Amino acid sequence: METSIIKVEGMSCEHCVKAVTNALNALDGVESVSVDLTAGTATVVYNPDKSPLGKIKAEIEDQGYDVVD
Ligand SMILES: [Cu+2]
């Protein structure tokens, strides 16, 4: 398991938090997701063999938000 803190731009309300949280939780190998709206971060615990970080970031962008590297 790995933990990554991903900086996300464009989240403005609880709806955004839910959208990101639900989308990431649906990915194979994602164990937990914690989104901090104020900080603009998503902390993800995941198995990188099942869902590499690039896939997780792509999923966030698919939801309409920007990942800041
Ligand atoms: Cu929102």
N, CA, C, O and the ligand as a Tripos MOL2 file, in Angstrom:
@<TRIPOS>MOLECULE
protein
  277   275    70     0     0
PROTEIN
NO_CHARGES

@<TRIPOS>ATOM
      1 N           0.8370   -1.2020    0.0000 N.3       1 MET1
      2 CA          0.0000    0.0000    0.0000 C.3       1 MET1
      3 C           0.8710    1.2500    0.0000 C.2       1 MET1
      4 O           1.9420    1.3020    0.6050 O.2       1 MET1
      5 N           0.3740    2.2230   -0.6870 N.am      2 GLU2
      6 CA          1.0740    3.4960   -0.7530 C.3       2 GLU2
      7 C           0.1040    4.6090   -0.3850 C.2       2 GLU2
      8 O          -1.1040    4.4670   -0.5720 O.2       2 GLU2
      9 N           0.6180    5.7010    0.1300 N.am      3 THR3
     10 CA         -0.2140    6.8590    0.4260 C.3       3 THR3
     11 C           0.3110    8.0420   -0.3600 C.2       3 THR3
     12 O           1.4990    8.3590   -0.2960 O.2       3 THR3
     13 N          -0.5740    8.6980   -1.1050 N.am      4 SER4
     14 CA         -0.1890    9.8960   -1.8390 C.3       4 SER4
     15 C          -1.1320   11.0320   -1.4900 C.2       4 SER4
     16 O          -2.3420   10.8460   -1.3710 O.2       4 SER4
     17 N          -0.5530   12.2110   -1.3290 N.am      5 ILE5
     18 CA         -1.3570   13.4120   -1.1280 C.3       5 ILE5
     19 C          -1.3430   14.1750   -2.4500 C.2       5 ILE5
     20 O          -0.3100   14.6880   -2.8790 O.2       5 ILE5
     21 N          -2.5110   14.2370   -3.0820 N.am      6 ILE6
     22 CA         -2.6100   14.8290   -4.4150 C.3       6 ILE6
     23 C          -3.2470   16.2050   -4.3020 C.2       6 ILE6
     24 O          -4.2980   16.3650   -3.6820 O.2       6 ILE6
     25 N          -2.5990   17.2010   -4.9110 N.am      7 LYS7
     26 CA         -3.1290   18.5650   -4.9020 C.3       7 LYS7
     27 C          -4.1390   18.6990   -6.0400 C.2       7 LYS7
     28 O          -3.8210   18.4510   -7.2030 O.2       7 LYS7
     29 N          -5.3680   19.0970   -5.6810 N.am      8 VAL8
     30 CA         -6.4510   19.1740   -6.6540 C.3       8 VAL8
     31 C          -7.0040   20.5960   -6.6970 C.2       8 VAL8
     32 O          -7.3190   21.1870   -5.6650 O.2       8 VAL8
     33 N          -7.1130   21.1260   -7.8990 N.am      9 GLU9
     34 CA         -7.7040   22.4580   -8.0690 C.3       9 GLU9
     35 C          -9.1070   22.3340   -8.6450 C.2       9 GLU9
     36 O          -9.3850   21.4450   -9.4510 O.2       9 GLU9
     37 N          -9.9860   23.2360   -8.2220 N.am     10 GLY10
     38 CA        -11.3140   23.3070   -8.8140 C.3      10 GLY10
     39 C         -12.4290   22.7590   -7.9520 C.2      10 GLY10
     40 O         -13.5990   22.8290   -8.3290 O.2      10 GLY10
     41 N         -12.0790   22.2090   -6.7920 N.am     11 MET11
     42 CA        -13.1270   21.7220   -5.8940 C.3      11 MET11
     43 C         -13.6430   22.8950   -5.0690 C.2      11 MET11
     44 O         -12.8700   23.6110   -4.4330 O.2      11 MET11
     45 N         -14.9750   23.0820   -5.0890 N.am     12 SER12
     46 CA        -15.5140   24.2680   -4.4210 C.3      12 SER12
     47 C         -16.5770   23.9710   -3.3750 C.2      12 SER12
     48 O         -16.9550   24.8630   -2.6160 O.2      12 SER12
     49 N         -17.0610   22.7480   -3.3170 N.am     13 CYS13
     50 CA        -18.1170   22.4640   -2.3440 C.3      13 CYS13
     51 C         -18.1480   20.9770   -2.0130 C.2      13 CYS13
     52 O         -17.3610   20.1940   -2.5430 O.2      13 CYS13
     53 N         -19.0670   20.6010   -1.1300 N.am     14 GLU14
     54 CA        -19.1570   19.2050   -0.7090 C.3      14 GLU14
     55 C         -19.5010   18.2670   -1.8600 C.2      14 GLU14
     56 O         -19.1310   17.0930   -1.8540 O.2      14 GLU14
     57 N         -20.2130   18.8030   -2.8470 N.am     15 HIS15
     58 CA        -20.5230   17.9860   -4.0220 C.3      15 HIS15
     59 C         -19.2330   17.5560   -4.7260 C.2      15 HIS15
     60 O         -19.0900   16.4030   -5.1340 O.2      15 HIS15
     61 N         -18.3190   18.4770   -4.8570 N.am     16 CYS16
     62 CA        -17.0220   18.1690   -5.4800 C.3      16 CYS16
     63 C         -16.2770   17.1200   -4.6540 C.2      16 CYS16
     64 O         -15.6990   16.1800   -5.2000 O.2      16 CYS16
     65 N         -16.3000   17.2940   -3.3540 N.am     17 VAL17
     66 CA        -15.6200   16.3440   -2.4660 C.3      17 VAL17
     67 C         -16.1880   14.9450   -2.6790 C.2      17 VAL17
     68 O         -15.4420   13.9710   -2.7840 O.2      17 VAL17
     69 N         -17.5130   14.8530   -2.7430 N.am     18 LYS18
     70 CA        -18.1620   13.5510   -2.9400 C.3      18 LYS18
     71 C         -17.8310   12.9650   -4.3000 C.2      18 LYS18
     72 O         -17.5900   11.7640   -4.4210 O.2      18 LYS18
     73 N         -17.8190   13.8100   -5.3270 N.am     19 ALA19
     74 CA        -17.5430   13.3250   -6.6810 C.3      19 ALA19
     75 C         -16.1490   12.7110   -6.7510 C.2      19 ALA19
     76 O         -15.9660   11.6260   -7.3030 O.2      19 ALA19
     77 N         -15.1740   13.4110   -6.1890 N.am     20 VAL20
     78 CA        -13.7970   12.9100   -6.2160 C.3      20 VAL20
     79 C         -13.6740   11.6580   -5.3460 C.2      20 VAL20
     80 O         -13.0710   10.6640   -5.7500 O.2      20 VAL20
     81 N         -14.2540   11.7230   -4.1530 N.am     21 THR21
     82 CA        -14.1600   10.5930   -3.2260 C.3      21 THR21
     83 C         -14.7800    9.3370   -3.8330 C.2      21 THR21
     84 O         -14.1760    8.2650   -3.8070 O.2      21 THR21
     85 N         -15.9820    9.4750   -4.3750 N.am     22 ASN22
     86 CA        -16.6680    8.3040   -4.9320 C.3      22 ASN22
     87 C         -15.9390    7.7470   -6.1430 C.2      22 ASN22
     88 O         -15.8350    6.5300   -6.3010 O.2      22 ASN22
     89 N         -15.4330    8.6300   -7.0000 N.am     23 ALA23
     90 CA        -14.7490    8.1780   -8.2080 C.3      23 ALA23
     91 C         -13.4790    7.3990   -7.8500 C.2      23 ALA23
     92 O         -13.1820    6.3680   -8.4540 O.2      23 ALA23
     93 N         -12.7400    7.9010   -6.8680 N.am     24 LEU24
     94 CA        -11.4890    7.2250   -6.5060 C.3      24 LEU24
     95 C         -11.7650    5.9250   -5.7560 C.2      24 LEU24
     96 O         -11.0660    4.9310   -5.9500 O.2      24 LEU24
     97 N         -12.7810    5.9360   -4.9060 N.am     25 ASN25
     98 CA        -13.1210    4.7110   -4.1820 C.3      25 ASN25
     99 C         -13.5440    3.5930   -5.1190 C.2      25 ASN25
    100 O         -13.4200    2.4150   -4.7850 O.2      25 ASN25
    101 N         -14.0480    3.9630   -6.2970 N.am     26 ALA26
    102 CA        -14.5070    2.9590   -7.2600 C.3      26 ALA26
    103 C         -13.3470    2.2930   -7.9980 C.2      26 ALA26
    104 O         -13.5380    1.2660   -8.6490 O.2      26 ALA26
    105 N         -12.1490    2.8680   -7.9020 N.am     27 LEU27
    106 CA        -10.9970    2.2940   -8.6000 C.3      27 LEU27
    107 C         -10.5070    1.0450   -7.8790 C.2      27 LEU27
    108 O         -10.5280    0.9680   -6.6500 O.2      27 LEU27
    109 N         -10.0740    0.0840   -8.6550 N.am     28 ASP28
    110 CA         -9.5180   -1.1510   -8.1230 C.3      28 ASP28
    111 C          -8.2700   -0.8450   -7.2880 C.2      28 ASP28
    112 O          -7.3800   -0.1230   -7.7380 O.2      28 ASP28
    113 N          -8.2120   -1.3830   -6.1040 N.am     29 GLY29
    114 CA         -7.0120   -1.2430   -5.2910 C.3      29 GLY29
    115 C          -6.9410    0.0000   -4.4370 C.2      29 GLY29
    116 O          -5.9710    0.1970   -3.7050 O.2      29 GLY29
    117 N          -7.9630    0.8480   -4.5210 N.am     30 VAL30
    118 CA         -7.9830    2.0410   -3.6710 C.3      30 VAL30
    119 C          -8.6230    1.6710   -2.3370 C.2      30 VAL30
    120 O          -9.7650    1.2170   -2.2780 O.2      30 VAL30
    121 N          -7.8540    1.8780   -1.2690 N.am     31 GLU31
    122 CA         -8.3090    1.4410    0.0440 C.3      31 GLU31
    123 C          -9.0220    2.5590    0.7970 C.2      31 GLU31
    124 O         -10.0390    2.3160    1.4460 O.2      31 GLU31
    125 N          -8.4990    3.7810    0.7160 N.am     32 SER32
    126 CA         -9.2080    4.8700    1.3760 C.3      32 SER32
    127 C          -8.9110    6.1870    0.6850 C.2      32 SER32
    128 O          -7.8470    6.3820    0.0970 O.2      32 SER32
    129 N          -9.8830    7.0850    0.7720 N.am     33 VAL33
    130 CA         -9.7760    8.4050    0.1560 C.3      33 VAL33
    131 C         -10.2330    9.4280    1.1790 C.2      33 VAL33
    132 O         -11.2900    9.2860    1.7930 O.2      33 VAL33
    133 N          -9.4200   10.4650    1.3550 N.am     34 SER34
    134 CA         -9.8050   11.5350    2.2620 C.3      34 SER34
    135 C          -9.5480   12.8680    1.5690 C.2      34 SER34
    136 O          -8.4020   13.2420    1.3190 O.2      34 SER34
    137 N         -10.6270   13.5740    1.2640 N.am     35 VAL35
    138 CA        -10.4970   14.8420    0.5500 C.3      35 VAL35
    139 C         -10.6430   16.0030    1.5330 C.2      35 VAL35
    140 O         -11.5950   16.0610    2.3110 O.2      35 VAL35
    141 N          -9.6900   16.9140    1.4790 N.am     36 ASP36
    142 CA         -9.7290   18.1210    2.3110 C.3      36 ASP36
    143 C         -10.0480   19.2980    1.3980 C.2      36 ASP36
    144 O          -9.2090   19.7500    0.6180 O.2      36 ASP36
    145 N         -11.2780   19.7820    1.5140 N.am     37 LEU37
    146 CA        -11.7450   20.8460    0.6240 C.3      37 LEU37
    147 C         -10.9670   22.1400    0.8370 C.2      37 LEU37
    148 O         -10.6040   22.8160   -0.1260 O.2      37 LEU37
    149 N         -10.7150   22.4820    2.0870 N.am     38 THR38
    150 CA        -10.0130   23.7320    2.4130 C.3      38 THR38
    151 C          -8.5830   23.7140    1.8690 C.2      38 THR38
    152 O          -8.1100   24.6920    1.2900 O.2      38 THR38
    153 N          -7.9150   22.5940    2.0660 N.am     39 ALA39
    154 CA         -6.5280   22.4790    1.6120 C.3      39 ALA39
    155 C          -6.4460   22.1890    0.1110 C.2      39 ALA39
    156 O          -5.4130   22.4300   -0.5140 O.2      39 ALA39
    157 N          -7.5280   21.6750   -0.4620 N.am     40 GLY40
    158 CA         -7.5130   21.2860   -1.8660 C.3      40 GLY40
    159 C          -6.6440   20.0690   -2.1130 C.2      40 GLY40
    160 O          -5.8690   20.0250   -3.0680 O.2      40 GLY40
    161 N          -6.7830   19.0800   -1.2370 N.am     41 THR41
    162 CA         -5.9700   17.8740   -1.3880 C.3      41 THR41
    163 C          -6.8340   16.6180   -1.2890 C.2      41 THR41
    164 O          -7.8900   16.6040   -0.6580 O.2      41 THR41
    165 N          -6.3490   15.5860   -1.9260 N.am     42 ALA42
    166 CA         -6.9400   14.2620   -1.7900 C.3      42 ALA42
    167 C          -5.8370   13.3280   -1.3010 C.2      42 ALA42
    168 O          -4.8210   13.1440   -1.9710 O.2      42 ALA42
    169 N          -6.0480   12.7500   -0.1420 N.am     43 THR43
    170 CA         -5.1060   11.7730    0.3950 C.3      43 THR43
    171 C          -5.6380   10.3840    0.0850 C.2      43 THR43
    172 O          -6.7280   10.0060    0.5150 O.2      43 THR43
    173 N          -4.8480    9.6340   -0.6670 N.am     44 VAL44
    174 CA         -5.3190    8.3470   -1.1680 C.3      44 VAL44
    175 C          -4.3780    7.2340   -0.7090 C.2      44 VAL44
    176 O          -3.1620    7.3240   -0.8770 O.2      44 VAL44
    177 N          -4.9550    6.1970   -0.1340 N.am     45 VAL45
    178 CA         -4.2050    4.9960    0.2160 C.3      45 VAL45
    179 C          -4.5860    3.9390   -0.8060 C.2      45 VAL45
    180 O          -5.7630    3.6220   -0.9740 O.2      45 VAL45
    181 N          -3.5800    3.3920   -1.4910 N.am     46 TYR46
    182 CA         -3.8990    2.5310   -2.6260 C.3      46 TYR46
    183 C          -2.7960    1.5030   -2.8870 C.2      46 TYR46
    184 O          -1.6720    1.6150   -2.4000 O.2      46 TYR46
    185 N          -3.1670    0.5120   -3.6650 N.am     47 ASN47
    186 CA         -2.2160   -0.4880   -4.1360 C.3      47 ASN47
    187 C          -1.7650   -0.0730   -5.5450 C.2      47 ASN47
    188 O          -2.5400   -0.1790   -6.4960 O.2      47 ASN47
    189 N          -0.5300    0.3930   -5.6830 N.am     48 PRO48
    190 CA         -0.0830    0.9210   -6.9790 C.3      48 PRO48
    191 C           0.0000   -0.1430   -8.0810 C.2      48 PRO48
    192 O           0.0540    0.1960   -9.2630 O.2      48 PRO48
    193 N           0.0100   -1.4290   -7.6970 N.am     49 ASP49
    194 CA          0.0010   -2.4850   -8.7190 C.3      49 ASP49
    195 C          -1.3590   -2.5660   -9.4060 C.2      49 ASP49
    196 O          -1.4510   -2.9660  -10.5660 O.2      49 ASP49
    197 N          -2.4070   -2.1860   -8.6890 N.am     50 LYS50
    198 CA         -3.7620   -2.2270   -9.2570 C.3      50 LYS50
    199 C          -4.1570   -0.8860   -9.8590 C.2      50 LYS50
    200 O          -4.7080   -0.8240  -10.9580 O.2      50 LYS50
    201 N          -3.8720    0.1800   -9.1310 N.am     51 SER51
    202 CA         -4.1580    1.5260   -9.6330 C.3      51 SER51
    203 C          -2.9480    2.4140   -9.4050 C.2      51 SER51
    204 O          -2.7740    2.9660   -8.3180 O.2      51 SER51
    205 N          -2.1110    2.5560  -10.4240 N.am     52 PRO52
    206 CA         -0.9450    3.4340  -10.2810 C.3      52 PRO52
    207 C          -1.3800    4.8900  -10.1110 C.2      52 PRO52
    208 O          -2.5070    5.2650  -10.4340 O.2      52 PRO52
    209 N          -0.4560    5.6950   -9.5970 N.am     53 LEU53
    210 CA         -0.7920    7.0920   -9.3010 C.3      53 LEU53
    211 C          -1.3230    7.8320  -10.5300 C.2      53 LEU53
    212 O          -2.2180    8.6690  -10.4210 O.2      53 LEU53
    213 N          -0.7600    7.5140  -11.7020 N.am     54 GLY54
    214 CA         -1.2100    8.1710  -12.9260 C.3      54 GLY54
    215 C          -2.6820    7.9090  -13.2190 C.2      54 GLY54
    216 O          -3.3930    8.7800  -13.7200 O.2      54 GLY54
    217 N          -3.1240    6.7030  -12.9030 N.am     55 LYS55
    218 CA         -4.5240    6.3510  -13.1260 C.3      55 LYS55
    219 C          -5.4290    7.1140  -12.1560 C.2      55 LYS55
    220 O          -6.5160    7.5620  -12.5210 O.2      55 LYS55
    221 N          -4.9670    7.2500  -10.9360 N.am     56 ILE56
    222 CA         -5.7410    7.9790   -9.9250 C.3      56 ILE56
    223 C          -5.8550    9.4500  -10.3170 C.2      56 ILE56
    224 O          -6.9280   10.0470  -10.2200 O.2      56 ILE56
    225 N          -4.7420   10.0240  -10.7600 N.am     57 LYS57
    226 CA         -4.7660   11.4310  -11.1900 C.3      57 LYS57
    227 C          -5.6730   11.6130  -12.4000 C.2      57 LYS57
    228 O          -6.4110   12.5950  -12.4870 O.2      57 LYS57
    229 N          -5.6180   10.6720  -13.3270 N.am     58 ALA58
    230 CA         -6.4590   10.7600  -14.5290 C.3      58 ALA58
    231 C          -7.9390   10.7020  -14.1640 C.2      58 ALA58
    232 O          -8.7660   11.3710  -14.7850 O.2      58 ALA58
    233 N          -8.2650    9.9050  -13.1610 N.am     59 GLU59
    234 CA         -9.6550    9.7900  -12.7210 C.3      59 GLU59
    235 C         -10.1450   11.1190  -12.1310 C.2      59 GLU59
    236 O         -11.2850   11.5230  -12.3590 O.2      59 GLU59
    237 N          -9.2860   11.7830  -11.3830 N.am     60 ILE60
    238 CA         -9.6530   13.0940  -10.8180 C.3      60 ILE60
    239 C          -9.9200   14.0760  -11.9590 C.2      60 ILE60
    240 O         -10.8760   14.8500  -11.9060 O.2      60 ILE60
    241 N          -9.0760   14.0410  -12.9860 N.am     61 GLU61
    242 CA         -9.2530   14.9660  -14.1090 C.3      61 GLU61
    243 C         -10.4990   14.6050  -14.9190 C.2      61 GLU61
    244 O         -11.1660   15.4860  -15.4610 O.2      61 GLU61
    245 N         -10.8120   13.3120  -14.9990 N.am     62 ASP62
    246 CA        -12.0410   12.8890  -15.6770 C.3      62 ASP62
    247 C         -13.2800   13.4620  -14.9890 C.2      62 ASP62
    248 O         -14.3120   13.6780  -15.6240 O.2      62 ASP62
    249 N         -13.1650   13.7000  -13.7000 N.am     63 GLN63
    250 CA        -14.2900   14.2630  -12.9440 C.3      63 GLN63
    251 C         -14.4000   15.7750  -13.1500 C.2      63 GLN63
    252 O         -15.3540   16.4030  -12.6890 O.2      63 GLN63
    253 N         -13.4200   16.3540  -13.8440 N.am     64 GLY64
    254 CA        -13.4850   17.7870  -14.1570 C.3      64 GLY64
    255 C         -12.6150   18.6730  -13.2920 C.2      64 GLY64
    256 O         -12.7710   19.8940  -13.2990 O.2      64 GLY64
    257 N         -11.6970   18.0710  -12.5430 N.am     65 TYR65
    258 CA        -10.8260   18.8660  -11.6730 C.3      65 TYR65
    259 C          -9.3830   18.7810  -12.1800 C.2      65 TYR65
    260 O          -9.0290   17.8890  -12.9520 O.2      65 TYR65
    261 N          -8.5760   19.7140  -11.7340 N.am     66 ASP66
    262 CA         -7.1900   19.7530  -12.1870 C.3      66 ASP66
    263 C          -6.2540   19.2270  -11.1170 C.2      66 ASP66
    264 O          -6.3470   19.6060   -9.9490 O.2      66 ASP66
    265 N          -5.3560   18.3550  -11.5280 N.am     67 VAL67
    266 CA         -4.3250   17.8650  -10.6290 C.3      67 VAL67
    267 C          -3.0960   18.7380  -10.8020 C.2      67 VAL67
    268 O          -2.6420   18.9700  -11.9220 O.2      67 VAL67
    269 N          -2.5570   19.2240   -9.6810 N.am     68 VAL68
    270 CA         -1.3720   20.0500   -9.7060 C.3      68 VAL68
    271 C          -0.1850   19.1940   -9.3110 C.2      68 VAL68
    272 O          -0.1700   18.6090   -8.2280 O.2      68 VAL68
    273 N           0.8080   19.1170  -10.1830 N.am     69 ASP69
    274 CA          1.9920   18.2990   -9.8850 C.3      69 ASP69
    275 C           3.0620   19.1120   -9.1800 C.2      69 ASP69
    276 O           4.1250   18.5840   -8.8550 O.2      69 ASP69
    277 CU        -18.7010   21.4690   -5.8190 Cu       70 CU70
@<TRIPOS>BOND
     1     1     2 1
     2     2     3 1
     3     3     4 2
     4     3     5 am
     5     5     6 1
     6     6     7 1
     7     7     8 2
     8     7     9 am
     9     9    10 1
    10    10    11 1
    11    11    12 2
    12    11    13 am
    13    13    14 1
    14    14    15 1
    15    15    16 2
    16    15    17 am
    17    17    18 1
    18    18    19 1
    19    19    20 2
    20    19    21 am
    21    21    22 1
    22    22    23 1
    23    23    24 2
    24    23    25 am
    25    25    26 1
    26    26    27 1
    27    27    28 2
    28    27    29 am
    29    29    30 1
    30    30    31 1
    31    31    32 2
    32    31    33 am
    33    33    34 1
    34    34    35 1
    35    35    36 2
    36    35    37 am
    37    37    38 1
    38    38    39 1
    39    39    40 2
    40    39    41 am
    41    41    42 1
    42    42    43 1
    43    43    44 2
    44    43    45 am
    45    45    46 1
    46    46    47 1
    47    47    48 2
    48    47    49 am
    49    49    50 1
    50    50    51 1
    51    51    52 2
    52    51    53 am
    53    53    54 1
    54    54    55 1
    55    55    56 2
    56    55    57 am
    57    57    58 1
    58    58    59 1
    59    59    60 2
    60    59    61 am
    61    61    62 1
    62    62    63 1
    63    63    64 2
    64    63    65 am
    65    65    66 1
    66    66    67 1
    67    67    68 2
    68    67    69 am
    69    69    70 1
    70    70    71 1
    71    71    72 2
    72    71    73 am
    73    73    74 1
    74    74    75 1
    75    75    76 2
    76    75    77 am
    77    77    78 1
    78    78    79 1
    79    79    80 2
    80    79    81 am
    81    81    82 1
    82    82    83 1
    83    83    84 2
    84    83    85 am
    85    85    86 1
    86    86    87 1
    87    87    88 2
    88    87    89 am
    89    89    90 1
    90    90    91 1
    91    91    92 2
    92    91    93 am
    93    93    94 1
    94    94    95 1
    95    95    96 2
    96    95    97 am
    97    97    98 1
    98    98    99 1
    99    99   100 2
   100    99   101 am
   101   101   102 1
   102   102   103 1
   103   103   104 2
   104   103   105 am
   105   105   106 1
   106   106   107 1
   107   107   108 2
   108   107   109 am
   109   109   110 1
   110   110   111 1
   111   111   112 2
   112   111   113 am
   113   113   114 1
   114   114   115 1
   115   115   116 2
   116   115   117 am
   117   117   118 1
   118   118   119 1
   119   119   120 2
   120   119   121 am
   121   121   122 1
   122   122   123 1
   123   123   124 2
   124   123   125 am
   125   125   126 1
   126   126   127 1
   127   127   128 2
   128   127   129 am
   129   129   130 1
   130   130   131 1
   131   131   132 2
   132   131   133 am
   133   133   134 1
   134   134   135 1
   135   135   136 2
   136   135   137 am
   137   137   138 1
   138   138   139 1
   139   139   140 2
   140   139   141 am
   141   141   142 1
   142   142   143 1
   143   143   144 2
   144   143   145 am
   145   145   146 1
   146   146   147 1
   147   147   148 2
   148   147   149 am
   149   149   150 1
   150   150   151 1
   151   151   152 2
   152   151   153 am
   153   153   154 1
   154   154   155 1
   155   155   156 2
   156   155   157 am
   157   157   158 1
   158   158   159 1
   159   159   160 2
   160   159   161 am
   161   161   162 1
   162   162   163 1
   163   163   164 2
   164   163   165 am
   165   165   166 1
   166   166   167 1
   167   167   168 2
   168   167   169 am
   169   169   170 1
   170   170   171 1
   171   171   172 2
   172   171   173 am
   173   173   174 1
   174   174   175 1
   175   175   176 2
   176   175   177 am
   177   177   178 1
   178   178   179 1
   179   179   180 2
   180   179   181 am
   181   181   182 1
   182   182   183 1
   183   183   184 2
   184   183   185 am
   185   185   186 1
   186   186   187 1
   187   187   188 2
   188   187   189 am
   189   189   190 1
   190   190   191 1
   191   191   192 2
   192   191   193 am
   193   193   194 1
   194   194   195 1
   195   195   196 2
   196   195   197 am
   197   197   198 1
   198   198   199 1
   199   199   200 2
   200   199   201 am
   201   201   202 1
   202   202   203 1
   203   203   204 2
   204   203   205 am
   205   205   206 1
   206   206   207 1
   207   207   208 2
   208   207   209 am
   209   209   210 1
   210   210   211 1
   211   211   212 2
   212   211   213 am
   213   213   214 1
   214   214   215 1
   215   215   216 2
   216   215   217 am
   217   217   218 1
   218   218   219 1
   219   219   220 2
   220   219   221 am
   221   221   222 1
   222   222   223 1
   223   223   224 2
   224   223   225 am
   225   225   226 1
   226   226   227 1
   227   227   228 2
   228   227   229 am
   229   229   230 1
   230   230   231 1
   231   231   232 2
   232   231   233 am
   233   233   234 1
   234   234   235 1
   235   235   236 2
   236   235   237 am
   237   237   238 1
   238   238   239 1
   239   239   240 2
   240   239   241 am
   241   241   242 1
   242   242   243 1
   243   243   244 2
   244   243   245 am
   245   245   246 1
   246   246   247 1
   247   247   248 2
   248   247   249 am
   249   249   250 1
   250   250   251 1
   251   251   252 2
   252   251   253 am
   253   253   254 1
   254   254   255 1
   255   255   256 2
   256   255   257 am
   257   257   258 1
   258   258   259 1
   259   259   260 2
   260   259   261 am
   261   261   262 1
   262   262   263 1
   263   263   264 2
   264   263   265 am
   265   265   266 1
   266   266   267 1
   267   267   268 2
   268   267   269 am
   269   269   270 1
   270   270   271 1
   271   271   272 2
   272   271   273 am
   273   273   274 1
   274   274   275 1
   275   275   276 2
@<TRIPOS>SUBSTRUCTURE
     1 MET1         2 RESIDUE 1 A MET
     2 GLU2         6 RESIDUE 1 A GLU
     3 THR3        10 RESIDUE 1 A THR
     4 SER4        14 RESIDUE 1 A SER
     5 ILE5        18 RESIDUE 1 A ILE
     6 ILE6        22 RESIDUE 1 A ILE
     7 LYS7        26 RESIDUE 1 A LYS
     8 VAL8        30 RESIDUE 1 A VAL
     9 GLU9        34 RESIDUE 1 A GLU
    10 GLY10       38 RESIDUE 1 A GLY
    11 MET11       42 RESIDUE 1 A MET
    12 SER12       46 RESIDUE 1 A SER
    13 CYS13       50 RESIDUE 1 A CYS
    14 GLU14       54 RESIDUE 1 A GLU
    15 HIS15       58 RESIDUE 1 A HIS
    16 CYS16       62 RESIDUE 1 A CYS
    17 VAL17       66 RESIDUE 1 A VAL
    18 LYS18       70 RESIDUE 1 A LYS
    19 ALA19       74 RESIDUE 1 A ALA
    20 VAL20       78 RESIDUE 1 A VAL
    21 THR21       82 RESIDUE 1 A THR
    22 ASN22       86 RESIDUE 1 A ASN
    23 ALA23       90 RESIDUE 1 A ALA
    24 LEU24       94 RESIDUE 1 A LEU
    25 ASN25       98 RESIDUE 1 A ASN
    26 ALA26      102 RESIDUE 1 A ALA
    27 LEU27      106 RESIDUE 1 A LEU
    28 ASP28      110 RESIDUE 1 A ASP
    29 GLY29      114 RESIDUE 1 A GLY
    30 VAL30      118 RESIDUE 1 A VAL
    31 GLU31      122 RESIDUE 1 A GLU
    32 SER32      126 RESIDUE 1 A SER
    33 VAL33      130 RESIDUE 1 A VAL
    34 SER34      134 RESIDUE 1 A SER
    35 VAL35      138 RESIDUE 1 A VAL
    36 ASP36      142 RESIDUE 1 A ASP
    37 LEU37      146 RESIDUE 1 A LEU
    38 THR38      150 RESIDUE 1 A THR
    39 ALA39      154 RESIDUE 1 A ALA
    40 GLY40      158 RESIDUE 1 A GLY
    41 THR41      162 RESIDUE 1 A THR
    42 ALA42      166 RESIDUE 1 A ALA
    43 THR43      170 RESIDUE 1 A THR
    44 VAL44      174 RESIDUE 1 A VAL
    45 VAL45      178 RESIDUE 1 A VAL
    46 TYR46      182 RESIDUE 1 A TYR
    47 ASN47      186 RESIDUE 1 A ASN
    48 PRO48      190 RESIDUE 1 A PRO
    49 ASP49      194 RESIDUE 1 A ASP
    50 LYS50      198 RESIDUE 1 A LYS
    51 SER51      202 RESIDUE 1 A SER
    52 PRO52      206 RESIDUE 1 A PRO
    53 LEU53      210 RESIDUE 1 A LEU
    54 GLY54      214 RESIDUE 1 A GLY
    55 LYS55      218 RESIDUE 1 A LYS
    56 ILE56      222 RESIDUE 1 A ILE
    57 LYS57      226 RESIDUE 1 A LYS
    58 ALA58      230 RESIDUE 1 A ALA
    59 GLU59      234 RESIDUE 1 A GLU
    60 ILE60      238 RESIDUE 1 A ILE
    61 GLU61      242 RESIDUE 1 A GLU
    62 ASP62      246 RESIDUE 1 A ASP
    63 GLN63      250 RESIDUE 1 A GLN
    64 GLY64      254 RESIDUE 1 A GLY
    65 TYR65      258 RESIDUE 1 A TYR
    66 ASP66      262 RESIDUE 1 A ASP
    67 VAL67      266 RESIDUE 1 A VAL
    68 VAL68      270 RESIDUE 1 A VAL
    69 ASP69      274 RESIDUE 1 A ASP
    70 CU70       277 GROUP 0 **** ****
